[in-house]
């Protein structure tokens, strides 16, 4: 079985998540599955996601300085182009270039909504991007971790990631 289908089967075995359980700051990490974006976000300094009480989300938080997170909006970049550029996104040149582009790419507000969506035969929390044909579905790994499966409209491949909740005390001391 190929990595994509193995990871999809694993994701389907996870318990669903309610949107209200997602509130707060989460640290992210990719789950390698053979997707072209494997390793790209980590190379660019991805921190994770933040979900607000109004069910809106900072979908792409990046570490700007050790004590500062920046919400990025890449809505102007077609997702298909970003996926095709995956190999470049894992290079030192991409990392360096992205550090210079972060200021120009800062989000002017939240860029996605958190809702309950049906995936196959079960309802689970999903994050729907405002300006991209992308939905991230979530499943529970354990009490502290969730898995995400990014689905791009028109693309059968899935990108997988995990999220670990950042505790309130650590959040107050470390992140703006």
GROMACS elastic network, one bead per residue, 0.5 to 0.9 nm:
[ bonds ]
;  ai    aj funct       b0    kb
    1     4     6  0.83500   500
    1     5     6  0.65710   500
    1     6     6  0.63233   500
    2     5     6  0.56480   500
    2     6     6  0.62435   500
    2     7     6  0.87105   500
    2    33     6  0.84814   500
    2    34     6  0.83598   500
    3     6     6  0.50730   500
    3     7     6  0.60171   500
    3     8     6  0.84907   500
    3    32     6  0.80733   500
    3    34     6  0.60386   500
    3    35     6  0.89670   500
    4     7     6  0.52485   500
    4     8     6  0.61090   500
    4     9     6  0.86407   500
    4    32     6  0.88365   500
    4    33     6  0.50875   500
    4    34     6  0.61336   500
    4    35     6  0.74265   500
    4   157     6  0.73110   500
    4   158     6  0.71515   500
    4   159     6  0.86482   500
    5     9     6  0.61241   500
    5    10     6  0.85670   500
    5    33     6  0.84870   500
    6     9     6  0.52043   500
    6    10     6  0.62607   500
    6    11     6  0.86948   500
    6    33     6  0.82034   500
    7    11     6  0.60656   500
    7    12     6  0.85745   500
    7    31     6  0.86562   500
    7    32     6  0.87451   500
    7    33     6  0.64285   500
    7   158     6  0.89716   500
    7   160     6  0.79027   500
    8    11     6  0.50525   500
    8    12     6  0.61799   500
    8    13     6  0.87763   500
    8    33     6  0.89969   500
    8   149     6  0.83299   500
    8   158     6  0.78592   500
    8   160     6  0.87258   500
    9    12     6  0.51659   500
    9    13     6  0.65248   500
   10    13     6  0.52622   500
   10    14     6  0.69951   500
   11    14     6  0.54857   500
   11    15     6  0.88556   500
   11   138     6  0.86387   500
   11   139     6  0.68599   500
   11   140     6  0.89735   500
   11   141     6  0.88966   500
   11   147     6  0.73244   500
   11   148     6  0.82071   500
   11   149     6  0.76571   500
   11   160     6  0.87663   500
   12    15     6  0.81543   500
   12   139     6  0.80521   500
   13   139     6  0.85358   500
   14   138     6  0.87882   500
   14   139     6  0.52358   500
   14   140     6  0.56045   500
   14   141     6  0.63692   500
   14   147     6  0.83440   500
   15   124     6  0.84513   500
   15   138     6  0.89281   500
   15   139     6  0.55154   500
   15   140     6  0.52123   500
   15   141     6  0.76049   500
   16   122     6  0.73730   500
   16   123     6  0.67385   500
   16   125     6  0.71902   500
   16   138     6  0.69264   500
   16   140     6  0.62010   500
   17    20     6  0.84984   500
   17    21     6  0.67970   500
   17    22     6  0.78540   500
   17   116     6  0.85997   500
   17   123     6  0.81646   500
   17   124     6  0.50387   500
   17   125     6  0.53316   500
   17   126     6  0.88075   500
   17   138     6  0.64014   500
   17   139     6  0.57252   500
   17   140     6  0.62474   500
   17   146     6  0.84394   500
   18    21     6  0.54870   500
   18    22     6  0.72492   500
   18   115     6  0.84999   500
   18   116     6  0.68535   500
   18   123     6  0.84292   500
   18   124     6  0.59683   500
   18   125     6  0.52509   500
   18   126     6  0.89554   500
   19    22     6  0.53815   500
   19    23     6  0.74307   500
   19    55     6  0.76123   500
   19   114     6  0.62736   500
   19   115     6  0.60160   500
   19   116     6  0.62533   500
   19   124     6  0.75484   500
   19   126     6  0.73972   500
   19   127     6  0.89170   500
   20    23     6  0.57807   500
   20    53     6  0.77966   500
   20    55     6  0.79094   500
   20   114     6  0.88231   500
   20   125     6  0.84994   500
   21    24     6  0.86493   500
   21   125     6  0.86821   500
   22    25     6  0.84748   500
   22    26     6  0.85206   500
   22    50     6  0.84562   500
   22    51     6  0.62721   500
   22    52     6  0.85697   500
   22   114     6  0.85323   500
   22   125     6  0.79390   500
   22   165     6  0.86774   500
   23    26     6  0.88310   500
   23    50     6  0.72148   500
   23    52     6  0.56314   500
   23    53     6  0.63276   500
   23    55     6  0.78983   500
   24    49     6  0.84018   500
   24    50     6  0.55305   500
   24    51     6  0.51724   500
   24    52     6  0.63819   500
   24    53     6  0.82573   500
   24   165     6  0.74468   500
   24   166     6  0.76787   500
   24   167     6  0.87880   500
   24   168     6  0.84402   500
   25    48     6  0.77127   500
   25    49     6  0.61096   500
   25    51     6  0.65475   500
   25    52     6  0.87345   500
   25   164     6  0.86237   500
   25   165     6  0.61880   500
   25   166     6  0.55546   500
   25   167     6  0.80100   500
   25   168     6  0.84739   500
   25   171     6  0.75904   500
   26    47     6  0.80436   500
   26    48     6  0.55637   500
   26    49     6  0.52906   500
   26    50     6  0.60453   500
   26    51     6  0.83093   500
   26   163     6  0.55979   500
   26   164     6  0.53319   500
   26   166     6  0.53530   500
   26   167     6  0.88424   500
   27    46     6  0.86614   500
   27    47     6  0.55169   500
   27    49     6  0.66706   500
   27    50     6  0.87707   500
   27    61     6  0.89985   500
   27   162     6  0.81932   500
   27   163     6  0.53812   500
   27   164     6  0.52056   500
   27   165     6  0.63931   500
   27   166     6  0.64814   500
   28    42     6  0.87051   500
   28    46     6  0.73410   500
   28    47     6  0.58303   500
   28    49     6  0.70906   500
   28   161     6  0.67391   500
   28   162     6  0.56011   500
   28   164     6  0.65232   500
   29    39     6  0.87370   500
   29    41     6  0.81713   500
   29    42     6  0.69107   500
   29    46     6  0.80719   500
   29    47     6  0.79536   500
   29    48     6  0.74568   500
   29   160     6  0.88875   500
   29   161     6  0.55427   500
   29   162     6  0.54554   500
   29   163     6  0.66681   500
   29   164     6  0.86919   500
   30    33     6  0.89499   500
   30    37     6  0.88926   500
   30    38     6  0.65023   500
   30    39     6  0.65487   500
   30    40     6  0.86623   500
   30    41     6  0.76033   500
   30    42     6  0.73072   500
   30   159     6  0.81089   500
   30   160     6  0.61018   500
   30   162     6  0.62744   500
   30   163     6  0.89384   500
   31    38     6  0.73216   500
   31    39     6  0.85740   500
   31   147     6  0.87169   500
   31   159     6  0.78983   500
   31   160     6  0.52090   500
   31   162     6  0.66991   500
   32    35     6  0.72893   500
   32    38     6  0.56015   500
   32    39     6  0.75662   500
   32   159     6  0.82605   500
   32   160     6  0.71280   500
   32   161     6  0.81015   500
   33    36     6  0.89918   500
   33    38     6  0.71408   500
   33   158     6  0.82090   500
   33   159     6  0.72692   500
   33   160     6  0.70613   500
   34    37     6  0.83933   500
   34    38     6  0.67810   500
   34   157     6  0.88919   500
   34   158     6  0.89917   500
   34   159     6  0.84711   500
   35    38     6  0.54711   500
   35    83     6  0.86626   500
   35    86     6  0.87874   500
   35   157     6  0.66890   500
   35   158     6  0.66456   500
   35   159     6  0.58073   500
   35   160     6  0.83094   500
   36    39     6  0.85596   500
   36    40     6  0.83830   500
   36    83     6  0.60252   500
   36    84     6  0.72230   500
   36    85     6  0.81558   500
   36    86     6  0.51500   500
   36    87     6  0.69580   500
   36   157     6  0.89557   500
   36   159     6  0.82439   500
   37    40     6  0.52922   500
   37    41     6  0.74227   500
   37    82     6  0.82185   500
   37    83     6  0.60791   500
   37    84     6  0.86107   500
   37    85     6  0.83852   500
   37    86     6  0.50229   500
   37    87     6  0.77366   500
   37    89     6  0.78183   500
   37    90     6  0.84641   500
   37   159     6  0.69584   500
   38    41     6  0.76824   500
   38    42     6  0.86264   500
   38    86     6  0.77258   500
   38    87     6  0.89998   500
   38    90     6  0.84798   500
   38   159     6  0.73333   500
   38   160     6  0.82826   500
   39    42     6  0.54603   500
   39    43     6  0.61656   500
   39    44     6  0.88296   500
   39    86     6  0.85714   500
   39    89     6  0.81297   500
   39    90     6  0.62303   500
   40    43     6  0.51355   500
   40    44     6  0.63666   500
   40    45     6  0.89255   500
   40    46     6  0.87974   500
   40    86     6  0.64498   500
   40    87     6  0.78819   500
   40    88     6  0.83940   500
   40    89     6  0.50710   500
   40    91     6  0.84145   500
   41    44     6  0.51390   500
   41    45     6  0.64290   500
   41    46     6  0.51948   500
   41    47     6  0.86104   500
   41    62     6  0.89164   500
   41    89     6  0.79030   500
   41    90     6  0.81844   500
   42    45     6  0.52358   500
   42    46     6  0.52341   500
   42    47     6  0.78992   500
   42    90     6  0.83898   500
   43    46     6  0.74822   500
   43    89     6  0.72468   500
   43    90     6  0.56924   500
   43    91     6  0.74193   500
   43    92     6  0.78279   500
   43    94     6  0.81788   500
   43    95     6  0.60835   500
   44    62     6  0.78822   500
   44    63     6  0.89919   500
   44    89     6  0.75153   500
   44    90     6  0.78245   500
   44    92     6  0.88851   500
   44    94     6  0.72883   500
   44    96     6  0.81834   500
   44    98     6  0.65743   500
   44    99     6  0.76463   500
   45    61     6  0.88029   500
   45    62     6  0.55645   500
   45    63     6  0.56769   500
   45    64     6  0.78732   500
   45    95     6  0.76899   500
   45    98     6  0.89511   500
   45    99     6  0.85091   500
   46    60     6  0.71419   500
   46    61     6  0.61028   500
   46    63     6  0.62703   500
   47    60     6  0.77652   500
   47    61     6  0.54118   500
   47    63     6  0.55908   500
   47    69     6  0.75551   500
   48    58     6  0.87954   500
   48    59     6  0.75308   500
   48    60     6  0.62737   500
   48    61     6  0.52487   500
   48    62     6  0.69815   500
   48    63     6  0.89293   500
   48   163     6  0.71095   500
   48   164     6  0.87996   500
   49    57     6  0.72304   500
   49    58     6  0.57232   500
   49    59     6  0.50709   500
   49    60     6  0.57784   500
   49    61     6  0.55847   500
   49    62     6  0.88508   500
   49    71     6  0.86301   500
   49   163     6  0.80629   500
   50    56     6  0.86727   500
   50    57     6  0.56960   500
   50    58     6  0.50780   500
   50    59     6  0.66836   500
   50    60     6  0.82848   500
   50    61     6  0.74836   500
   50    71     6  0.89906   500
   51    54     6  0.84020   500
   51    55     6  0.65804   500
   51    56     6  0.60625   500
   51    58     6  0.64711   500
   51    59     6  0.80474   500
   51   113     6  0.87645   500
   51   114     6  0.76336   500
   52    55     6  0.54608   500
   52    56     6  0.54360   500
   52    57     6  0.59961   500
   52    58     6  0.81940   500
   52   110     6  0.89431   500
   52   114     6  0.88744   500
   53    56     6  0.72879   500
   54    57     6  0.87286   500
   54   113     6  0.88263   500
   54   114     6  0.87653   500
   55   112     6  0.86719   500
   55   113     6  0.58506   500
   55   115     6  0.71938   500
   56    59     6  0.89587   500
   56   110     6  0.60585   500
   56   111     6  0.73940   500
   56   112     6  0.57591   500
   56   114     6  0.57922   500
   56   127     6  0.85783   500
   57    60     6  0.87116   500
   57   109     6  0.88540   500
   57   110     6  0.52651   500
   57   111     6  0.61868   500
   57   112     6  0.50915   500
   57   113     6  0.58625   500
   57   114     6  0.67797   500
   57   127     6  0.76876   500
   57   129     6  0.88464   500
   58    61     6  0.64513   500
   58    71     6  0.58937   500
   58    72     6  0.78037   500
   58    73     6  0.86813   500
   58   107     6  0.82736   500
   58   109     6  0.77458   500
   58   110     6  0.50231   500
   58   111     6  0.60455   500
   58   112     6  0.68748   500
   59    71     6  0.74469   500
   59    72     6  0.78531   500
   59    73     6  0.82224   500
   59   110     6  0.75724   500
   59   111     6  0.64991   500
   59   112     6  0.63914   500
   59   127     6  0.80853   500
   59   129     6  0.78582   500
   60    70     6  0.82661   500
   60    71     6  0.57203   500
   60    72     6  0.55021   500
   60    73     6  0.71524   500
   60    74     6  0.85723   500
   60   111     6  0.86828   500
   61    69     6  0.61525   500
   61    70     6  0.54633   500
   61    72     6  0.61885   500
   62    68     6  0.85887   500
   62    69     6  0.55383   500
   62    70     6  0.52554   500
   62    71     6  0.64022   500
   62    72     6  0.71656   500
   62   102     6  0.85691   500
   63    66     6  0.67968   500
   63    67     6  0.79693   500
   63    68     6  0.62229   500
   63    70     6  0.64258   500
   64    67     6  0.78200   500
   64    68     6  0.55095   500
   64    69     6  0.54966   500
   64    70     6  0.60623   500
   64    99     6  0.79219   500
   64   102     6  0.81094   500
   65    69     6  0.71329   500
   66    69     6  0.82433   500
   66   174     6  0.79036   500
   66   175     6  0.83186   500
   67   173     6  0.84769   500
   67   174     6  0.52015   500
   67   175     6  0.51816   500
   67   176     6  0.68777   500
   68   174     6  0.75463   500
   68   175     6  0.52912   500
   68   176     6  0.53576   500
   69   175     6  0.62710   500
   69   176     6  0.63033   500
   70   102     6  0.79082   500
   70   103     6  0.86568   500
   70   106     6  0.67896   500
   70   107     6  0.81538   500
   70   176     6  0.86319   500
   71   102     6  0.89232   500
   71   105     6  0.84606   500
   71   106     6  0.58133   500
   71   107     6  0.55115   500
   71   108     6  0.84914   500
   71   109     6  0.82153   500
   71   110     6  0.80757   500
   72   102     6  0.70101   500
   72   103     6  0.85891   500
   72   104     6  0.88909   500
   72   105     6  0.54622   500
   72   108     6  0.86212   500
   72   111     6  0.86654   500
   73    76     6  0.77822   500
   73   105     6  0.56531   500
   73   106     6  0.59002   500
   73   108     6  0.79812   500
   73   109     6  0.87993   500
   73   110     6  0.85677   500
   73   111     6  0.67471   500
   74    77     6  0.55693   500
   74    78     6  0.83492   500
   74    79     6  0.86857   500
   74   105     6  0.65477   500
   74   106     6  0.85833   500
   74   107     6  0.83106   500
   74   131     6  0.86779   500
   74   132     6  0.87119   500
   75    78     6  0.71861   500
   75    79     6  0.82263   500
   75   111     6  0.83635   500
   75   129     6  0.85918   500
   75   130     6  0.80070   500
   75   131     6  0.52068   500
   75   132     6  0.60165   500
   76    79     6  0.89654   500
   76   131     6  0.78425   500
   76   132     6  0.86114   500
   77    80     6  0.85252   500
   77    81     6  0.71545   500
   77    82     6  0.69807   500
   77   132     6  0.87686   500
   78    81     6  0.53833   500
   78    82     6  0.65114   500
   78    83     6  0.88998   500
   78   132     6  0.74770   500
   79    83     6  0.62130   500
   79    84     6  0.86565   500
   79   132     6  0.68919   500
   79   133     6  0.78478   500
   79   134     6  0.82897   500
   79   152     6  0.78584   500
   80    83     6  0.51601   500
   80    84     6  0.62739   500
   80    85     6  0.86682   500
   80   152     6  0.85196   500
   80   155     6  0.86844   500
   81    84     6  0.50687   500
   81    85     6  0.61589   500
   81    86     6  0.87557   500
   82    85     6  0.50895   500
   82    86     6  0.64259   500
   82    89     6  0.84140   500
   83    86     6  0.51761   500
   83    87     6  0.87217   500
   84    87     6  0.77179   500
   84    88     6  0.88282   500
   85    88     6  0.54181   500
   85    89     6  0.62148   500
   86    90     6  0.67684   500
   87    90     6  0.56139   500
   87    91     6  0.73911   500
   88    91     6  0.55074   500
   88    92     6  0.88096   500
   88    93     6  0.80769   500
   88    94     6  0.64581   500
   89    92     6  0.83349   500
   89    93     6  0.83113   500
   89    94     6  0.53601   500
   89    95     6  0.73045   500
   90    93     6  0.85483   500
   90    94     6  0.68431   500
   90    95     6  0.75696   500
   91    94     6  0.53077   500
   91    95     6  0.64813   500
   91    96     6  0.87889   500
   92    95     6  0.50019   500
   92    96     6  0.61166   500
   92    97     6  0.85118   500
   93    96     6  0.51537   500
   93    97     6  0.60410   500
   93    98     6  0.84618   500
   94    97     6  0.50686   500
   94    98     6  0.59084   500
   94    99     6  0.85494   500
   95    98     6  0.52235   500
   95    99     6  0.63405   500
   96    99     6  0.53183   500
   96   100     6  0.68846   500
   97   100     6  0.53551   500
   97   101     6  0.64378   500
   97   102     6  0.89276   500
   98   102     6  0.60705   500
   99   102     6  0.55169   500
   99   103     6  0.82356   500
  100   103     6  0.69623   500
  100   104     6  0.82139   500
  101   104     6  0.53823   500
  101   105     6  0.61687   500
  101   106     6  0.87760   500
  102   105     6  0.50293   500
  102   106     6  0.61038   500
  103   106     6  0.54691   500
  104   107     6  0.88306   500
  106   109     6  0.87543   500
  107   110     6  0.68844   500
  107   111     6  0.72790   500
  108   111     6  0.84482   500
  110   113     6  0.81884   500
  111   128     6  0.87274   500
  111   129     6  0.61304   500
  111   130     6  0.56772   500
  111   131     6  0.75931   500
  112   127     6  0.62709   500
  112   128     6  0.53388   500
  112   130     6  0.51680   500
  112   131     6  0.82657   500
  113   126     6  0.81267   500
  113   127     6  0.54716   500
  113   128     6  0.52226   500
  113   129     6  0.65487   500
  113   130     6  0.73487   500
  114   125     6  0.68027   500
  114   126     6  0.56946   500
  114   128     6  0.64540   500
  115   124     6  0.82458   500
  115   125     6  0.56956   500
  115   126     6  0.53874   500
  115   127     6  0.63905   500
  115   128     6  0.76188   500
  116   123     6  0.61722   500
  116   124     6  0.53855   500
  116   126     6  0.59015   500
  116   127     6  0.86501   500
  117   122     6  0.81891   500
  117   123     6  0.52619   500
  117   124     6  0.56040   500
  117   125     6  0.61602   500
  117   126     6  0.58695   500
  117   127     6  0.89190   500
  117   137     6  0.80440   500
  118   121     6  0.65819   500
  118   122     6  0.53525   500
  118   124     6  0.63028   500
  118   125     6  0.85847   500
  118   126     6  0.86754   500
  119   122     6  0.55817   500
  119   123     6  0.61321   500
  119   124     6  0.71281   500
  119   137     6  0.77346   500
  120   123     6  0.82884   500
  123   126     6  0.89973   500
  124   137     6  0.69700   500
  124   138     6  0.64885   500
  124   139     6  0.71835   500
  125   136     6  0.85072   500
  125   137     6  0.61178   500
  125   138     6  0.56328   500
  125   139     6  0.78467   500
  126   135     6  0.65093   500
  126   136     6  0.54029   500
  126   138     6  0.60948   500
  126   148     6  0.88271   500
  127   134     6  0.83806   500
  127   135     6  0.55852   500
  127   136     6  0.50360   500
  127   137     6  0.65610   500
  127   138     6  0.83535   500
  128   132     6  0.83999   500
  128   133     6  0.81677   500
  128   134     6  0.62760   500
  128   136     6  0.66203   500
  128   137     6  0.88432   500
  129   132     6  0.54963   500
  129   133     6  0.69140   500
  129   134     6  0.57416   500
  129   135     6  0.63940   500
  129   136     6  0.84152   500
  130   133     6  0.80699   500
  130   134     6  0.85726   500
  131   134     6  0.84990   500
  132   135     6  0.85992   500
  132   152     6  0.84180   500
  133   151     6  0.84300   500
  133   152     6  0.58820   500
  133   153     6  0.54751   500
  133   154     6  0.87667   500
  134   150     6  0.68356   500
  134   151     6  0.56801   500
  134   153     6  0.63199   500
  135   149     6  0.81888   500
  135   150     6  0.58375   500
  135   151     6  0.53160   500
  135   152     6  0.66855   500
  135   153     6  0.82863   500
  136   148     6  0.60637   500
  136   149     6  0.53527   500
  136   151     6  0.60994   500
  136   152     6  0.87322   500
  137   147     6  0.82157   500
  137   148     6  0.55019   500
  137   149     6  0.52075   500
  137   150     6  0.65144   500
  137   151     6  0.78195   500
  138   146     6  0.65119   500
  138   147     6  0.55609   500
  138   149     6  0.64966   500
  138   150     6  0.89938   500
  139   145     6  0.89280   500
  139   146     6  0.55958   500
  139   147     6  0.52128   500
  139   148     6  0.65339   500
  139   149     6  0.84651   500
  140   143     6  0.73782   500
  140   144     6  0.85010   500
  140   145     6  0.64587   500
  140   147     6  0.62364   500
  140   148     6  0.89935   500
  141   144     6  0.77617   500
  141   145     6  0.53743   500
  141   146     6  0.50692   500
  141   147     6  0.62709   500
  141   162     6  0.85089   500
  142   145     6  0.53136   500
  142   146     6  0.69198   500
  143   146     6  0.81726   500
  144   163     6  0.84037   500
  144   164     6  0.58206   500
  144   165     6  0.60110   500
  145   162     6  0.68207   500
  145   163     6  0.55590   500
  145   165     6  0.66802   500
  146   161     6  0.85271   500
  146   162     6  0.55686   500
  146   163     6  0.51352   500
  146   164     6  0.65914   500
  146   165     6  0.85188   500
  147   160     6  0.71627   500
  147   161     6  0.57459   500
  147   163     6  0.61603   500
  147   164     6  0.89500   500
  148   159     6  0.81203   500
  148   160     6  0.55806   500
  148   161     6  0.50858   500
  148   162     6  0.57935   500
  148   163     6  0.74530   500
  149   158     6  0.62825   500
  149   159     6  0.57172   500
  149   161     6  0.66315   500
  149   162     6  0.88046   500
  150   157     6  0.88807   500
  150   158     6  0.56784   500
  150   159     6  0.50147   500
  150   160     6  0.62630   500
  150   161     6  0.82004   500
  151   154     6  0.88158   500
  151   155     6  0.74292   500
  151   156     6  0.77339   500
  151   157     6  0.74836   500
  151   158     6  0.56065   500
  151   159     6  0.71052   500
  152   155     6  0.54890   500
  152   156     6  0.76595   500
  152   157     6  0.79501   500
  152   158     6  0.75853   500
  152   159     6  0.89135   500
  153   156     6  0.80935   500
  155   158     6  0.78715   500
  166   169     6  0.85176   500
  166   170     6  0.67516   500
  166   171     6  0.64008   500
  167   170     6  0.54598   500
  167   171     6  0.61818   500
  167   172     6  0.88380   500
  168   172     6  0.62084   500
  168   173     6  0.86924   500
  169   172     6  0.52866   500
  169   173     6  0.63266   500
  169   174     6  0.85950   500
  170   173     6  0.52369   500
  170   174     6  0.58945   500
  170   175     6  0.79423   500
  171   174     6  0.53734   500
  171   175     6  0.54174   500
  171   176     6  0.80374   500
  172   175     6  0.62888   500
  172   176     6  0.77123   500
  173   176     6  0.86348   500
